[in-house]
Amino acid sequence: MKPTILFFDSGVGGLSVYREVRQLLPDYHYLYCFDNAFFPYSERAEAEIIERVLMICQQLDQRYPLDLIVIACNTASTVVLPALRQAFRCPIVGTVPAIKPAAIISKTKHIGLLATKGTINRSYVAELICQYAKDCKVEKIGSTQLVQLAEQKLHGHSVDLIALRKELLIWLEQTDLDTVVLGCTHFPLLKEEIQICLPQVKYFVDSGQAIAKRIQSLLEDYQENKSEEMQALLFNQAFCTHDFSTLFQFERRLKQWGFATLTLL
């Protein structure tokens, strides 16, 4: 049995969520869409994001009937989930900053939230902090630069540690900061480099494993509804909305992630 799951993001960040899901559920059929023509979502208007996500998800659903959609982007998840759930009958899974587990695991109760500028300013983030981290000091950094650094890394470029350190500057000397929430799906892809810059931090928390377990739960009673002919054609595929400048090199990296093809929509 192969349920088809679509991961959707404006860039490579959702691969950090896909990685956790595929590790738990290796035999599923995975699609990944980079809406790179509209990257980054954190700089876009909410109405535009909703329109884009709906249009592209519906386009892919017509080609490959979807059993579940993962909006593997914190920024998009804050605005598109109601519209998607109205348009689709299949489960829709969003991405939420892991405030709750961070508050539980922190020993010093001093937490950093590292996310995009769009995400840290959303009211739902304030609500998460109020609900789950009342006893914690929560500091926020909103960064578009880190998103760009993650994109460059996945395209085969080395990470500029000087630029990374500059983005994290206000946390470098905060010795009791022991937990950082990686509140953008791009940031787990930079976890090793962030650890170098913040050696005092013991715990880096993201939503990937929680999303994987949620998907497993939602699809545990999955009933096969695809023909044998369609099943035979199912292989993991990636899609983009704009040509990548380093296309050949990036396609090779995508194959390492388990995607056989990269197709321009």
N, C-alpha and C positions, 0 to 999 in steps of 0.2 A: 504494500500500500504506500502510495506517495502523495500526501497532501502537498499542494503548491502554496508556498509562502513567498510573499513579496516584501522585500526590505526597501524602504524609500528614504532618500536623503538628498540634499542638494550636493553633497560631496562624498568623501570617503569615510566620514565618521561612522556611518551605520555599519561599516565592516566590523567595528569592535563589538557590536551587538550580534551581528550575524555569526561571528567567530564563536561566541558563547552558545548560541542556539545550535549551530551545526555540530559542536562538540558533544552536546547532550543528545541531539537528534540527527545523527549523520545520514540517515537514509531518506530524508525528506527531499522534495524538489524545491530548489531555491532560485528565486529571481531577485536581482538587485538593480535598482534604478538610481542613477546619478542625475539629478536635475541640474547639471553643471552649467547650463545656459542661464540659470537663475541664481547661481551661487554668489555670495552666501545669503541664506534666508534671513539671517539676523539683520540685514540691511534693507529688507523688503517690507512693503505694507502688508497688513494682515489679509486684506481682501485679495490681493494678488497671490499670496501663498495658497489660500483656499482654492482659488480658481485653478492654479497650476496643478496642485496635488490631485484634485478631483479629476481633471482632464486626463492626466497621465495615468492614474490608477485605472480609470475606466477604459482607456485605450489598451492597457496591458491585460485587463480582465477579459476583453473581447478576444484576445489572442490565446491566452492561457487562463481559463477559469480559475479564479483565486479562491483558496480555502481560508486564507488569513492574510491580513496586511499588517506589517509593522512599520509605523512611522518612527524610523530610527534617528530622530532628530528632536532634541528638546524644544527648540524654537517652534518648529512646525506643530509639535504635539500640543502646544499651548493654544493653538487657534483652529486646527483642522479637524479634530476628532469628532465633534458633533455633526459636521457636514458629511464626513465620510460614513459615519454610522447611520445616517439617514439615507445615504445613497447605496450602501452595500448591505447585503444580508449576512456576509461572512464576518467573523470577529475582527475587530480593529484594536491593535495594541499600540499604545503610545509609550513615550519615554519620559520619565519623571526624575529629576535630580534625587539622588539617594540620601535625602536629609535624615530620614528616620533611622536607617541602619548606622549612619555616621554618628548620630547623637547617642545611640546605644553603645557603640564601640569605643568612643572617645573617653580617655581616662582623665584628661585635663579639662574637658568640656570647652575647649577652644577649637573651633572648626572653621575651615576655609571652604567657601563655595567658589569653585572655578568654573565659569560658564561663559556664554556669549553675552554681549551687552543686552541683547533682546531678552534673553532668559532671566537674567538677574533682576530686571525691572518689572517682570510680570507679577501681577497680584497673587497668582497661585503659589509662587515661590515664597512670598511673605506668609501666606497661609500655611504652607508646609512647615516653615520655621516656627510659626506660632503654635502649631498643633503638636509638632514632634520634638522641637529643640528649644523649648522655653528656658531650660536650665543651662543652655549653652551660649557662649559668645560666638556668634556666626559672622565672619567677615567675608566680603564678596569681592571678587575680581571679575570684571567682564572684559573679555578679550576677543577681538576678531583676528589679531595677529597670530594667536596660537592655532586657530583654525587653519590659517594659511600655512603655518609650519607643518601641521599634520598632513595637509594636502601634498606639500612638497616632498615630505618623507615617503609617502606612498607612491609618489611618482619617481622615486629613485634618487632624490637629492638628500644630502646630509642636512641634519638639523642645526640651525644656527643657535648655539647655546648662549651666545651673548644676547641675542634678541630675546630668547626665552627667559633668560635671567632678568632682563629688563622688565618684562611683563610681570614677573613675580616679585619685583623689588621690595614691595611693602611687607612681604612675608618673610624675607630672608633672615631677619634678626629676631623674629618672634619665636623664641625658643620653646614656648609652651604650646605652640600650634602643633597638635599631634595627629590631626585627621583632616584630610582634604577630600571634598566631594568633587569628582570629575563630572561636572554637570553639563557637559557637551559630549556627544558620542565621539567626536574627534579626539578628545583628550586622552582616553585610554591608549590610543596609538602613540602617544608621547609620554607614557607613564615612566619609562626608564629615564628619559631626559629630565622630566620634572623631578624625579627622585634625586637626581644628581644636584639639582639646584636647591632642593628643600630637604637636606639630610635629616633634619629634626623631626620630620613627619613620619610617623610609624604606620599610618593606615591611609590608603588611597581607596576610595569607595566609588563604584559606579553601578549602573542598573543592569548590566548585561546578564548576569546569572539569574537575577530575579525575573527578567523578561523571558529567559529560556525556560524556566520552570513554569511560568504562566502559560506559555505556548504549549508546553507539554500537557498541562492540565486541560486547556481548551480543546486540544485535538485528540485527547485520549480515546474518545468514542467516535473518531473519524470513520465515516463509511465511504468506501471507494465508489466514486460516481463517474470515473473516466473510462473510456473504452480501452481495450488492450492495445489498439493501434496508437492512441494518444499516449498511453503509459510508456510505450516503447520509444516515443520521441522526446520524453522528458529528460532533459539534462540541465544542469545549472547554468544560467545565462545572466549576463549583465547588460544593462542598457544605459545609454547616455543621451542627453538632449543637445549636446554640442561637441564637436570634434575635440579630443584631447590633443594638445600640442605635442605630447610625448607618447603618441598612441601606441607605437610598437612596444616600447618599453613597459608601458602601463598594462597592455594586454598580457604580456608575459608575467607580470606580477599578479594579475587577476587569475591566471591559471594556477598560480601557487596557492591562491585562496579557494580554488575549487570551481572556478567559472570557466566554462569551455569557450564561450564566445563573448564579444563585446559588440553591441549593435547600436547604431545611431537611430533614435526614434524620429 
